[in-house]
Amino acid sequence: MNFNKVKDKIKNGYPKGTDRSLSYGTAGFRGPANNLDWVMFRMGLLGALRSKHQHGKAIGAMITASHNPIDDNGIKLIDPNGEMLEVSWESAATDLVNAGDVDVVNVLKNIVAKFEIDFSIPAIVYLAQDTRPSSDMLSTAVRDGVEAVGASVKDFHLLTTPQLHHIVNAQNSALSNSEQVDAMSSSLTAADASEEGYYAKLSEAFLGLLALKGSSAEGVKDEYEAEIYVDGANGIGAMKLAGLRSRLIGLDAKPPIIRIFNDGKDGVLNENCGADYVKVLQKPPKGTPINGAVKYAAFDGDADRVVYFYFDQAGAFRLLDGDKIATLISSFFADLVRESGLSLKIGIVQTAYANGASTRYIEQELKVPVVCVPTGVKHLHHCAKQYDIGIYFEANGHGTVLFSSRADMLIQNILDGKFFSEPYLPLAPSQTEESHGHGRHRKNSHVGFKTDDKGDLLVEEVVVEKDQPECKVAESEDNMQVGDVPKDELALNTEAKVDRVEGFSIVPKDELALKHEAEKEEEDEAVPMPSVIPKDEVALKLERELDDAQKKRQSSLVHMVQSIHSHNVEFFDAEELTEKEKESRTLAAKKLQLASRVINQTVGDAMADLLLVEAVLSLRGMSIRQWDEFYQDLPSRQLKVKVADRNVIQTTDAERKCSTPNGLQQTIDSAVRRYQSGRAFVRPSGTEDVVRVYAEADTQENADKLAGEVASSVFQMAGGVGQPPARPSV
Ligand SMILES: CC(=O)N[C@H]1[C@@H](OP(=O)(O)O)O[C@H](CO)[C@@H](O)[C@@H]1O
């Protein structure tokens, strides 16, 4: 272990550029690009150590500041399975960046010792960058860091963030067939570990899905709008979407016509455009073509977020954000799970920024509570892993869908002609006991969906164990924080969960049958015997569902809630299914499998999400207006407040309440009480040096007023600097 080169490089190229303490925030390090080269160098060092720790698997280093202005930049590290850097390594990153120049080597040695790294293992870092002018220079700094510890770099140059996540996962997945536990998808091969492989995977699955579009039932108009205008934020997303578009040539499918604006040819990255601009300011981006266009989407600067928008008949701007995307996708998957007859548990994860109307839609209309976790994709991602199909979206449009290996296996079973529907398996015995217990205190619970053996969707509360930190903040009365859990526990826990999920896929059938029998006996004692629907009634019901295209368009979440009350259960194996039933189950399974391949399961991906939304709308013959009618958003407003030290704001309850500074939460509460449907919270940003304020209320004027009041309180009570915040103009 010789760190002489590291010392030399620090002295002669990358001396520390600030005395301020930095932390590996919501998504890595970000800041003004002219003072980041030394951070990049140190992250190169860390990426190499992480690769050695992961037995030489590729680690990703993405140079981007996403939606931040063009003069900022940043870096995010990507783990071998394509997910964000493991939480226990985030603190190593923070320590390394905050060390004085002379202490860097000691911190490196501590990391090597703490994580028991075999330094002789060869390591590799996969590097990519967005289109910022500073990215070339910063990429060199990362490379210098990696090479200073004798590791190597593979430079992909310009990629979107999700493309690099995909490539890292594909590479490691393909290399370690025997270690599939670490990989997100067993179907990935070495050919997938490239930009071309990414396009091939997405386009093949997407075109396959579109090809399954049936003809509309008589009298039902296909309202799908095949043309979409995409705001590329003048960034990498515009360039790469053009690459994907050129592959969308279908023989059996009619792909959408994608037109790209703000493509970077004459505009500035993220300036008056991009998903963040559209979402936060709730207005169309600069350069939006109006004539003849009906449907639009906007990507952010590194293409990991997408939001939709359109103009209604009165010409008013209408936003369909991550919450609306989550609802559309959830209802689609819920329908397919029901039609496939599979026992798959679906769950939805949101953050405090989810519009109250979306949460209410699911909780009150559909009687389904929603899991709320702190801001930052890592929290949503880990929580979504608890389900067979875990759907998560931030309101800003960052989100994806995760399929468990159990889900993959059960779907494949149907495609292999095995129609036996396995009864639902709980996550772990301890959870089963608790979640079926009576009169218990409701603690850290959240909701999952499952199907009964007839394929009807049921809603089930899942109790999250104490050592499952990612979903700990689901219920406000519990007042718990992710921060309560020691970092190392988080890491251990994640590993344990992966093992557990994998475990399901290898339980032999007979064991399953015995287990189900035992479980059924237990349940029979606790609940009244469910009624059994006679066979031909089931067939008739399925037929009705198949024939009724209109019904398909309704949110199946409603159906799910209705079915909870009916408690109908029927067991049947393949021989008992009619050919028509088999056909409809196979079709649903095919759609599920193709949809799971359109999605980038490593991280939110604007391109993949756009394709999925387009596929859902197309298969359902649905217009953007019909989708928008799911529910009406509550008017909301986001503001930023500059303070001397944003960390004086500490939050609790999934960031919905602040515990410091003293008295601020009470002031917010009393402001909120003055507004109908009022809700507001504040939190320090993890990516910008600001405190974020969020407010919603019954009217836009009230949401603006409430946000303004709360912003003023933050300014006064949390050490505001500069001009006091002004009320935003509507
Ligand atoms: C309100 C908001 O949109 N916050 C964003 C933003 O984080 P902040 O910690 O709020 O700066 O950037 C994150 C990374 O892209 C994203 O995960 C998050 O949702």
The ligand as a Tripos MOL2 file, in Angstrom:
@<TRIPOS>MOLECULE
LIG
   19    19     1     0     0
SMALL
NO_CHARGES

@<TRIPOS>ATOM
      1 C1        -37.3740   19.1000   -3.7770 C.3       1 LIG1
      2 C2        -36.5390   18.3180   -4.7060 C.2       1 LIG1
      3 O1        -36.9310   18.1220   -5.8480 O.2       1 LIG1
      4 N1        -35.3670   17.8670   -4.2360 N.am      1 LIG1
      5 C3        -34.4430   17.1060   -5.0690 C.3       1 LIG1
      6 C4        -33.0250   17.5860   -4.8720 C.3       1 LIG1
      7 O2        -32.6540   17.3420   -3.5490 O.3       1 LIG1
      8 P1        -32.5090   18.4520   -2.4230 P.3       1 LIG1
      9 O3        -31.9500   17.7030   -1.2570 O.co2     1 LIG1
     10 O4        -33.9010   18.9670   -2.1950 O.co2     1 LIG1
     11 O5        -31.6440   19.5150   -2.9860 O.co2     1 LIG1
     12 O6        -32.1680   16.8450   -5.7310 O.3       1 LIG1
     13 C5        -32.1430   15.4410   -5.4240 C.3       1 LIG1
     14 C6        -31.1400   14.7930   -6.3430 C.3       1 LIG1
     15 O7        -31.4900   14.9520   -7.6710 O.3       1 LIG1
     16 C7        -33.5360   14.8530   -5.5490 C.3       1 LIG1
     17 O8        -33.5220   13.5130   -5.1670 O.3       1 LIG1
     18 C8        -34.5140   15.6450   -4.6940 C.3       1 LIG1
     19 O9        -35.8200   15.2070   -4.8850 O.3       1 LIG1
@<TRIPOS>BOND
     1     1     2 1
     2     2     3 2
     3     2     4 1
     4     4     5 1
     5     5     6 1
     6     5    18 1
     7     6     7 1
     8     6    12 1
     9     7     8 1
    10     8     9 2
    11     8    10 1
    12     8    11 1
    13    12    13 1
    14    13    14 1
    15    13    16 1
    16    14    15 1
    17    16    17 1
    18    16    18 1
    19    18    19 1
@<TRIPOS>SUBSTRUCTURE
     1 LIG1         1 GROUP 0 **** ****
